[in-house]
Amino acid sequence: VGQAIMRMLSGFDCKVTYVDTKPLKAEQEERLSCQCGELKSSLSQADFVVLAIHLTPDTKHLVDREFLSGMKKGSYLINPARGSVVNENDVATALESEHLGGYAADTFEMEDWALSDRPVEIPPALRQSEYTVLTPHIGSAVARIREEIEMSAADSIIQVLQGKFPDTVVNRKLLANSNGSV
């Protein structure tokens, strides 16, 4: 995802610095017109910070008050990654203080169903800010992904008809503790 973002930005003649534990090869950096940087200095210089990381225990709320305070005043944060990578309340505070110039997100903490402590809504201060652009989670709205979703649903139906629990069941433990029937 990060490389796709860099390819798109190359058409805008942007200076692109990325932060990764596994830097690209020199020829990839040249092709993408980017360079690997260190997080702290990159944040302090960037006009736009685009998140392209997975949600792991180490990245949950990576973007918090400290992260945001390290960003250049007036810069913009864009989150197309996972909602819980960002502490949305801290983002709202950074917007209210005008340290953060704006926030755009296509994904939200409340959508991370695997997390028992996820919030039930987007913080009102974030929803009501004039400095936010919040879009419905439309990252999957491409033909290939929609086809994969449809095939997964069809596979689940077949598994149920065969008397099995579908691979995609979220509450498998609860169902297994019931009467055992599908």
Backbone as JSON, one array per atom type, in Angstrom:
{
  "sequence": "VGQAIMRMLSGFDCKVTYVDTKPLKAEQEERLSCQCGELKSSLSQADFVVLAIHLTPDTKHLVDREFLSGMKKGSYLINPARGSVVNENDVATALESEHLGGYAADTFEMEDWALSDRPVEIPPALRQSEYTVLTPHIGSAVARIREEIEMSAADSIIQVLQGKFPDTVVNRKLLANSNGSV",
  "N": [[0.84, -1.18, 0.0], [1.91, 1.22, 0.82], [3.88, 1.65, -1.17], [2.23, 1.93, -3.4], [0.94, 4.29, -2.76], [3.14, 6.02, -2.83], [3.77, 5.84, -5.57], [1.53, 7.12, -6.67], [1.85, 9.68, -5.62], [4.13, 10.52, -6.93], [3.43, 11.73, -9.31], [2.79, 14.26, -8.54], [5.02, 15.64, -8.01], [6.12, 15.51, -5.42], [8.18, 15.6, -2.51], [9.04, 12.68, -1.15], [9.27, 10.97, 1.79], [9.71, 8.0, 3.5], [9.04, 5.83, 6.28], [10.31, 2.9, 7.51], [10.98, -0.33, 8.82], [12.21, -2.06, 7.17], [13.92, -0.96, 4.75], [13.45, 0.03, 1.3], [15.05, -1.21, -1.69], [17.77, 0.5, -3.3], [17.29, 0.94, -6.06], [14.52, 0.7, -6.16], [13.75, 2.86, -4.57], [14.69, 4.91, -6.18], [13.09, 4.58, -8.46], [10.59, 5.13, -7.36], [10.94, 7.66, -6.53], [11.66, 8.36, -3.83], [12.78, 8.45, -0.38], [14.19, 6.75, 2.44], [13.55, 7.55, 5.8], [14.05, 8.73, 9.2], [11.75, 8.38, 11.86], [11.15, 10.51, 13.79], [12.45, 12.88, 12.78], [11.31, 12.93, 10.25], [8.57, 13.29, 10.78], [8.62, 15.85, 11.88], [9.16, 17.44, 9.71], [7.36, 16.93, 7.67], [4.62, 17.85, 5.57], [2.38, 16.39, 5.07], [1.29, 13.4, 6.51], [0.97, 10.12, 5.82], [-0.55, 7.21, 6.73], [0.37, 3.88, 6.39], [0.25, 1.21, 7.51], [0.12, -1.96, 9.24], [-2.23, -3.1, 11.72], [-1.04, -3.98, 14.76], [-0.15, -5.31, 18.0], [1.98, -3.61, 18.66], [1.55, -1.38, 17.06], [-0.88, -0.37, 17.75], [-2.59, 2.51, 18.58], [-0.36, 3.95, 17.87], [-0.24, 6.44, 16.75], [-0.5, 8.86, 18.76], [-0.84, 11.3, 21.42], [1.88, 12.04, 21.85], [3.13, 11.31, 19.39], [1.68, 12.97, 17.64], [2.4, 15.49, 18.63], [4.97, 15.59, 17.77], [4.7, 16.06, 15.11], [4.9, 18.39, 12.41], [3.71, 21.67, 12.96], [0.5, 22.48, 11.87], [0.41, 20.55, 9.92], [-0.94, 17.72, 8.05], [-2.78, 14.75, 8.69], [-3.32, 11.56, 7.39], [-5.3, 8.74, 7.33], [-5.59, 5.81, 5.9], [-5.2, 3.29, 6.77], [-5.58, 1.34, 9.42], [-8.11, 1.78, 11.85], [-7.5, 1.72, 14.66], [-4.82, 2.24, 14.78], [-4.58, 4.82, 15.22], [-5.13, 7.07, 17.88], [-8.05, 8.35, 18.25], [-9.21, 10.28, 19.92], [-6.98, 11.74, 20.76], [-6.23, 12.81, 18.3], [-8.43, 14.47, 17.82], [-8.05, 16.33, 19.88], [-5.6, 17.45, 19.06], [-6.44, 18.67, 16.73], [-8.28, 20.54, 17.73], [-6.56, 22.2, 19.18], [-5.24, 23.32, 17.15], [-2.77, 22.41, 16.38], [-2.58, 20.29, 14.64], [-3.29, 20.46, 11.25], [-5.27, 19.23, 9.77], [-7.32, 16.27, 9.33], [-7.79, 13.21, 7.73], [-9.68, 10.32, 7.18], [-10.42, 6.94, 6.4], [-11.03, 4.86, 7.8], [-11.78, 3.57, 11.04], [-11.49, 3.55, 14.66], [-13.67, 2.26, 15.9], [-14.33, 0.28, 14.14], [-12.64, -1.86, 14.44], [-13.23, -4.78, 15.12], [-12.1, -7.0, 16.38], [-10.94, -6.08, 18.65], [-11.56, -5.85, 22.0], [-11.8, -3.55, 23.49], [-12.6, -1.52, 21.84], [-13.93, 1.65, 20.77], [-17.42, 2.68, 20.64], [-18.26, 4.52, 18.86], [-17.26, 7.14, 16.57], [-15.33, 9.72, 17.93], [-17.27, 12.52, 18.96], [-16.1, 15.11, 18.79], [-14.25, 14.78, 16.8], [-15.84, 14.05, 14.61], [-17.31, 16.39, 14.3], [-15.51, 18.36, 13.71], [-14.35, 20.97, 11.63], [-12.11, 20.48, 10.28], [-11.77, 17.93, 9.37], [-11.95, 15.12, 7.17], [-13.94, 12.59, 6.66], [-14.55, 9.46, 5.47], [-16.71, 6.78, 4.33], [-15.7, 3.47, 4.96], [-14.23, 2.59, 2.27], [-12.21, 1.24, 1.04], [-12.32, -1.31, 0.06], [-13.72, -1.17, -2.24], [-13.2, -2.08, -4.91], [-13.12, -3.97, -7.92], [-11.72, -6.51, -7.84], [-11.41, -7.02, -5.07], [-14.07, -7.0, -4.22], [-14.97, -9.26, -5.58], [-13.49, -11.24, -4.25], [-14.66, -11.04, -1.71], [-17.27, -11.86, -2.31], [-16.76, -14.5, -3.15], [-15.79, -15.59, -0.78], [-18.09, -15.44, 0.79], [-19.71, -17.25, -0.63], [-18.21, -19.62, -0.26], [-18.55, -19.89, 2.5], [-21.3, -20.4, 2.67], [-21.41, -22.89, 1.4], [-19.88, -24.4, 3.21], [-21.57, -24.34, 5.48], [-23.79, -25.72, 4.45], [-22.62, -28.16, 4.28], [-22.6, -28.88, 6.88], [-20.66, -27.74, 8.49], [-18.8, -25.31, 10.46], [-18.43, -22.11, 9.1], [-15.31, -20.89, 7.8], [-15.07, -18.21, 8.21], [-16.4, -17.46, 10.5], [-16.91, -15.32, 13.2], [-17.57, -15.51, 15.89], [-16.81, -18.1, 16.78], [-16.07, -19.6, 19.13], [-18.26, -19.16, 20.85], [-20.34, -20.32, 19.37], [-19.41, -22.96, 19.25], [-19.66, -23.72, 21.85], [-22.36, -23.94, 22.11], [-25.18, -25.91, 21.22], [-23.82, -27.4, 19.37], [-24.67, -27.67, 16.77], [-24.83, -26.48, 13.4]],
  "CA": [[0.0, 0.0, 0.0], [2.82, 2.37, 0.88], [4.49, 1.87, -2.48], [1.19, 2.43, -4.29], [0.77, 5.71, -2.41], [4.31, 6.74, -3.36], [3.63, 5.93, -7.03], [0.54, 8.16, -6.96], [2.4, 11.0, -5.27], [5.2, 10.91, -7.85], [2.85, 12.61, -10.32], [2.6, 15.59, -7.98], [6.35, 16.2, -7.74], [6.28, 15.61, -3.97], [9.34, 14.99, -1.86], [8.44, 11.6, -0.37], [10.11, 10.26, 2.74], [8.94, 6.95, 4.16], [9.7, 5.25, 7.45], [10.05, 1.47, 7.52], [12.06, -1.12, 9.4], [12.85, -2.75, 6.05], [13.96, 0.0, 3.64], [13.44, -0.45, -0.08], [16.35, -1.22, -2.37], [18.1, 1.8, -3.91], [16.62, 1.08, -7.36], [13.09, 0.93, -5.89], [13.63, 4.24, -4.1], [14.88, 5.79, -7.34], [11.89, 4.45, -9.31], [9.46, 5.75, -6.67], [11.36, 9.01, -6.14], [11.48, 8.48, -2.38], [13.93, 8.09, 0.44], [13.85, 6.28, 3.76], [13.94, 8.5, 6.83], [13.83, 8.4, 10.61], [10.41, 8.83, 12.19], [11.07, 11.79, 14.48], [12.78, 14.0, 11.88], [10.35, 12.93, 9.15], [7.34, 13.91, 11.28], [8.8, 17.29, 12.13], [9.32, 18.14, 8.44], [6.33, 16.56, 6.69], [3.37, 18.59, 5.47], [1.36, 15.36, 5.08], [1.71, 12.09, 7.0], [0.02, 9.12, 5.36], [-0.31, 5.95, 7.42], [0.2, 2.67, 5.57], [0.8, 0.17, 8.37], [-0.81, -2.95, 9.77], [-2.52, -3.0, 13.14], [-0.44, -5.01, 15.61], [-0.07, -4.77, 19.37], [2.97, -2.52, 18.7], [1.11, -0.19, 16.33], [-2.15, 0.15, 18.28], [-2.44, 3.88, 19.1], [0.96, 4.51, 17.55], [-0.48, 7.88, 16.59], [-1.07, 9.35, 20.01], [-0.48, 12.68, 21.75], [3.32, 12.24, 21.63], [3.35, 11.24, 17.95], [1.1, 14.17, 17.04], [3.18, 16.67, 19.03], [6.18, 15.57, 16.96], [4.4, 16.48, 13.74], [5.02, 19.81, 12.07], [2.49, 22.42, 13.23], [-0.3, 22.76, 10.68], [0.48, 19.46, 8.95], [-2.15, 16.93, 7.86], [-2.66, 13.32, 8.93], [-4.23, 10.79, 6.55], [-5.32, 7.35, 7.78], [-6.32, 4.79, 5.16], [-4.68, 2.02, 7.26], [-6.52, 0.74, 10.36], [-8.58, 2.79, 12.77], [-6.87, 1.7, 15.98], [-3.45, 2.74, 14.72], [-4.73, 6.21, 15.65], [-5.97, 7.4, 19.03], [-8.9, 9.39, 17.67], [-9.39, 11.38, 20.88], [-5.77, 12.58, 20.69], [-6.31, 13.55, 17.04], [-9.42, 15.54, 18.03], [-7.39, 17.35, 20.71], [-4.6, 18.13, 18.22], [-7.18, 19.54, 15.81], [-8.84, 21.65, 18.52], [-5.46, 23.11, 19.54], [-4.73, 23.78, 15.86], [-1.44, 21.87, 16.08], [-2.81, 19.5, 13.44], [-4.04, 21.25, 10.3], [-6.42, 18.49, 9.27], [-7.29, 14.82, 9.46], [-8.64, 12.47, 6.8], [-9.68, 8.9, 7.51], [-11.35, 6.03, 5.72], [-11.11, 3.73, 8.72], [-12.01, 4.13, 12.37], [-11.28, 2.64, 15.79], [-14.88, 1.49, 16.2], [-14.44, -0.81, 13.17], [-11.71, -2.94, 14.76], [-14.09, -5.69, 15.87], [-11.32, -7.96, 17.15], [-10.48, -5.44, 19.88], [-12.67, -5.77, 22.96], [-11.88, -2.2, 24.06], [-12.82, -0.53, 20.79], [-15.04, 2.55, 21.06], [-18.66, 2.37, 19.92], [-18.51, 5.57, 17.87], [-16.2, 8.09, 16.29], [-15.51, 10.8, 18.9], [-18.03, 13.65, 18.42], [-15.22, 16.24, 18.46], [-13.62, 14.47, 15.51], [-16.91, 14.11, 13.59], [-17.83, 17.74, 14.15], [-14.46, 19.3, 13.36], [-14.35, 21.44, 10.24], [-10.81, 20.13, 9.72], [-11.72, 16.5, 9.11], [-12.62, 14.51, 6.03], [-14.18, 11.21, 7.08], [-15.28, 8.77, 4.41], [-17.04, 5.4, 4.71], [-14.59, 2.55, 4.68], [-14.45, 2.17, 0.9], [-10.99, 0.66, 0.49], [-12.59, -2.58, -0.61], [-14.64, -0.93, -3.35], [-12.6, -2.34, -6.22], [-13.7, -5.2, -8.44], [-11.02, -7.71, -7.38], [-11.72, -7.24, -3.65], [-15.49, -7.37, -4.14], [-15.08, -10.65, -6.03], [-12.98, -12.07, -3.16], [-15.69, -11.02, -0.66], [-18.37, -12.7, -2.79], [-16.31, -15.9, -3.14], [-15.73, -15.98, 0.63], [-19.48, -15.67, 1.22], [-20.15, -18.5, -1.25], [-17.52, -20.7, 0.45], [-19.19, -20.02, 3.81], [-22.59, -21.06, 2.46], [-21.12, -24.3, 1.11], [-19.45, -25.04, 4.47], [-22.77, -24.52, 6.32], [-24.58, -26.79, 3.85], [-21.91, -29.42, 4.58], [-22.68, -29.1, 8.32], [-19.45, -27.23, 9.13], [-18.76, -23.89, 10.76], [-17.66, -21.41, 8.07], [-13.99, -20.38, 8.21], [-15.16, -16.78, 8.48], [-17.19, -17.19, 11.69], [-16.21, -14.48, 14.17], [-17.89, -15.97, 17.24], [-16.65, -19.55, 16.72], [-16.09, -20.17, 20.49], [-19.63, -19.11, 21.33], [-21.11, -21.33, 18.63], [-18.92, -24.29, 19.62], [-20.18, -24.0, 23.21], [-23.8, -24.13, 22.07], [-25.57, -27.31, 21.04], [-22.93, -28.05, 18.42], [-25.17, -27.72, 15.4], [-24.57, -25.28, 12.6]],
  "C": [[0.89, 1.25, 0.0], [3.45, 2.68, -0.47], [3.47, 2.4, -3.48], [0.94, 3.92, -4.03], [1.93, 6.53, -2.97], [4.24, 6.89, -4.87], [2.65, 7.04, -7.4], [1.1, 9.55, -6.69], [3.48, 11.46, -6.24], [4.69, 11.85, -8.95], [2.64, 14.03, -9.84], [3.91, 16.26, -7.6], [6.57, 16.45, -6.24], [7.63, 15.04, -3.55], [8.77, 13.96, -0.9], [9.51, 10.94, 0.49], [9.22, 9.22, 3.41], [9.75, 6.43, 5.34], [9.31, 3.77, 7.48], [11.24, 0.76, 8.14], [12.83, -1.9, 8.33], [12.88, -1.8, 4.85], [13.95, -0.68, 2.27], [14.87, -0.48, -0.61], [16.54, 0.12, -3.07], [17.37, 2.0, -5.24], [15.11, 1.3, -7.19], [12.87, 2.37, -5.44], [13.77, 5.22, -5.28], [13.64, 5.77, -8.24], [10.69, 5.17, -8.69], [9.75, 7.18, -6.23], [11.12, 9.26, -4.64], [12.78, 8.16, -1.66], [13.45, 7.66, 1.81], [14.36, 7.29, 4.78], [13.69, 7.96, 8.22], [12.53, 9.05, 11.04], [10.38, 10.25, 12.77], [11.37, 12.96, 13.54], [11.8, 14.08, 10.71], [9.05, 13.61, 9.57], [7.47, 15.42, 11.41], [8.91, 18.1, 10.84], [8.17, 17.96, 7.46], [5.12, 17.49, 6.75], [2.18, 17.63, 5.56], [1.98, 14.06, 5.6], [0.61, 11.12, 6.62], [0.39, 7.79, 6.02], [-0.58, 4.78, 6.49], [0.83, 1.52, 6.34], [-0.31, -0.77, 8.85], [-1.09, -2.65, 11.24], [-1.94, -4.22, 13.84], [-0.46, -4.48, 17.03], [0.92, -3.6, 19.47], [2.5, -1.26, 18.0], [-0.23, 0.35, 16.82], [-1.86, 1.48, 18.99], [-1.02, 4.41, 18.94], [0.84, 6.02, 17.4], [-1.26, 8.34, 17.82], [-0.61, 10.79, 20.24], [0.99, 12.96, 21.46], [3.66, 12.26, 20.14], [2.89, 12.54, 17.29], [1.9, 15.42, 17.41], [4.5, 16.73, 18.27], [5.96, 15.98, 15.52], [4.55, 17.99, 13.59], [3.69, 20.51, 12.31], [1.79, 22.75, 11.91], [-0.28, 21.65, 9.65], [-0.82, 18.63, 8.99], [-1.85, 15.45, 8.07], [-3.73, 12.61, 8.11], [-4.14, 9.33, 6.98], [-6.2, 6.47, 6.91], [-5.95, 3.38, 5.65], [-5.72, 1.29, 8.12], [-6.86, 1.78, 11.41], [-7.8, 2.86, 14.07], [-5.38, 2.0, 15.95], [-3.43, 4.17, 15.28], [-5.58, 6.29, 16.93], [-6.8, 8.6, 18.6], [-9.15, 10.55, 18.62], [-8.18, 12.31, 20.88], [-5.74, 13.4, 19.4], [-7.28, 14.72, 17.2], [-8.81, 16.68, 18.85], [-6.37, 18.14, 19.9], [-5.26, 19.05, 17.21], [-7.72, 20.77, 16.55], [-7.77, 22.67, 18.89], [-4.81, 23.75, 18.32], [-3.28, 23.38, 15.61], [-1.51, 21.06, 14.79], [-3.69, 20.32, 12.51], [-5.29, 20.56, 9.78], [-6.22, 17.0, 9.41], [-8.26, 14.21, 8.47], [-8.54, 11.0, 7.14], [-10.75, 8.16, 6.74], [-11.59, 4.81, 6.61], [-11.1, 4.26, 10.15], [-11.83, 3.08, 13.46], [-12.48, 1.75, 16.04], [-15.07, 0.3, 15.26], [-13.54, -2.01, 13.49], [-12.38, -3.93, 15.7], [-13.31, -6.67, 16.74], [-10.84, -7.38, 18.49], [-11.66, -5.25, 20.84], [-12.85, -4.35, 23.52], [-12.12, -1.12, 23.01], [-13.99, 0.38, 21.17], [-16.27, 2.19, 20.23], [-19.0, 3.42, 18.86], [-17.24, 6.38, 17.63], [-16.4, 9.24, 17.28], [-16.24, 12.0, 18.27], [-17.14, 14.83, 18.01], [-14.53, 16.02, 17.12], [-14.64, 14.58, 14.38], [-17.32, 15.54, 13.29], [-16.78, 18.77, 13.75], [-14.57, 19.7, 11.89], [-13.04, 21.08, 9.53], [-10.65, 18.63, 9.49], [-12.44, 16.17, 7.81], [-12.73, 13.04, 6.4], [-15.04, 10.54, 6.01], [-15.64, 7.36, 4.88], [-15.92, 4.49, 4.24], [-14.78, 1.93, 3.29], [-13.21, 1.57, 0.24], [-11.23, -0.63, -0.27], [-13.44, -2.39, -1.86], [-13.93, -1.0, -4.71], [-13.04, -3.73, -6.65], [-13.04, -6.47, -7.88], [-11.38, -8.04, -5.93], [-13.18, -7.64, -3.49], [-15.69, -8.82, -4.56], [-14.58, -11.59, -4.93], [-14.0, -12.15, -2.02], [-16.84, -11.95, -1.05], [-17.98, -14.18, -2.76], [-16.23, -16.42, -1.7], [-17.13, -16.27, 1.16], [-20.0, -16.99, 0.64], [-19.51, -19.7, -0.57], [-18.17, -20.95, 1.81], [-20.53, -20.74, 3.69], [-22.39, -22.56, 2.21], [-20.72, -25.04, 2.39], [-20.65, -25.28, 5.39], [-23.61, -25.67, 5.77], [-23.94, -28.16, 4.07], [-21.9, -29.71, 6.08], [-21.46, -28.61, 9.09], [-19.65, -25.77, 9.53], [-17.96, -23.22, 9.66], [-16.31, -20.91, 8.64], [-14.06, -18.93, 8.67], [-15.96, -16.44, 9.74], [-16.36, -16.41, 12.71], [-16.4, -15.03, 15.58], [-17.84, -17.5, 17.34], [-16.73, -20.19, 18.11], [-17.52, -20.23, 21.03], [-20.48, -20.18, 20.67], [-20.7, -22.74, 19.04], [-19.42, -24.7, 21.0], [-21.68, -24.2, 23.23], [-24.1, -25.61, 21.83], [-24.76, -28.05, 19.99], [-23.44, -28.13, 17.0], [-24.9, -26.4, 14.69], [-25.88, -24.62, 12.24]]
}
